[in-house]
Amino acid sequence: MERVRLVHLRGTPVLRVDYSGLHDPAELQGVARHALARVRSHEGDPLLVLADLTDVPHNLVTAAIMQQGVAESRSHVRARAVVGLTPEASGSFDVAAKLFGSPMARFDDEAAALEWLLQHAPGKQEL
């Protein structure tokens, strides 16, 4: 299964990063590095990113990996939506969203996340 892939939704590219079910920090770090490389190599407008964290345990290591990925890709990402956060991870996410200052939102389902991302597509007025 490809965990980092570019999909097109209504003609808009969205980088889908699938961390779901990963528990090993080395695997999480590997997917995060691959995602960062894809974001940085994308030509054109900054990307929209959908991250799926379903069944990923929340701990300091996981939070650090995710925050580092957000920090390093910030200038290449227009907006980021996250699905599958545990209740424990929600507080860390809210802090990161404020800290990094780019549009970031968490959702319970992927369909709502994708709709929100499309509102941030290039050519759309910022919300």
C-alpha positions in Angstrom: 0.0 0.0 0.0 1.3 3.4 -1.0 1.1 5.7 2.1 2.0 8.9 0.3 0.2 9.7 -2.9 -1.1 12.6 -4.9 -4.7 12.4 -5.7 -6.9 14.8 -7.7 -10.2 15.9 -6.3 -12.3 18.0 -8.7 -9.1 18.9 -10.6 -7.3 20.0 -7.4 -4.2 18.1 -6.3 -4.3 16.8 -2.7 -1.4 14.9 -1.1 -2.9 12.1 0.9 -0.6 10.8 3.7 -1.7 7.6 5.3 -0.2 7.0 8.8 -3.1 4.8 9.8 -2.3 1.9 12.0 1.4 2.7 12.4 2.8 2.2 15.9 6.5 2.1 15.2 8.2 5.5 15.4 10.7 4.5 12.7 7.8 3.7 10.3 6.0 7.0 11.2 9.2 8.9 10.6 9.7 7.2 7.3 6.3 8.1 6.0 6.7 11.7 7.3 10.0 12.0 5.4 8.5 10.6 2.2 5.6 13.1 2.5 8.0 15.9 3.1 10.0 15.0 0.0 6.8 14.8 -2.1 5.6 18.2 -0.8 9.0 19.8 -1.5 9.2 18.4 -5.0 5.8 19.4 -6.0 5.8 22.1 -8.7 3.2 24.8 -8.7 1.0 26.1 -6.0 1.5 25.0 -2.4 -0.3 21.7 -1.8 -3.3 20.7 0.1 -2.5 17.8 2.5 -4.8 15.2 4.1 -3.2 13.2 6.9 -4.9 10.1 8.2 -3.8 9.3 11.8 -6.5 6.6 12.5 -5.2 4.1 15.1 -1.9 6.0 15.6 -1.1 6.1 19.3 -0.6 9.6 20.7 2.6 10.0 22.7 5.5 12.5 22.8 7.5 10.7 20.0 4.5 10.7 17.6 3.7 14.3 18.4 7.3 15.4 17.8 7.4 13.5 14.4 4.1 15.1 13.3 5.1 18.6 14.5 8.5 18.4 12.8 6.8 17.4 9.5 4.4 20.3 9.7 7.2 22.8 10.5 9.5 21.6 7.7 6.7 21.6 5.1 4.9 24.7 6.1 6.0 26.9 3.2 5.0 24.2 0.7 1.5 23.5 2.1 -1.5 25.7 1.6 -3.8 23.9 4.1 -3.7 20.7 6.1 -6.6 18.5 7.2 -6.2 15.6 9.7 -8.6 12.7 10.3 -8.4 10.0 13.0 -6.9 11.9 15.9 -7.3 10.4 19.3 -9.0 12.6 21.9 -5.6 12.8 23.6 -3.9 14.1 20.5 -6.5 16.9 19.9 -4.9 19.3 22.4 -1.5 18.9 20.8 -3.0 19.4 17.4 -4.7 22.6 18.5 -1.4 24.0 19.9 0.4 23.1 16.7 -2.3 24.7 14.5 -1.9 28.0 16.4 1.9 27.7 16.5 2.4 27.1 12.7 -0.2 29.7 11.7 -1.2 27.9 8.5 -4.7 26.6 7.9 -5.0 23.3 9.8 -8.2 21.6 10.9 -9.1 18.2 12.3 -12.1 16.1 11.2 -13.9 12.9 12.2 -14.3 11.8 8.6 -12.4 12.1 5.4 -15.2 13.5 3.3 -15.6 16.5 5.5 -11.8 17.0 5.5 -11.6 16.9 1.7 -14.5 19.4 1.4 -12.7 21.8 3.8 -9.5 21.4 1.8 -11.2 22.2 -1.4 -12.3 25.5 0.1 -8.6 26.3 0.4 -7.7 25.4 -3.1 -5.6 27.8 -5.2 -7.9 30.4 -6.7 -10.3 30.2 -3.7 -10.6 33.1 -1.4 -8.9 32.4 1.9 -11.4 31.8 4.8 
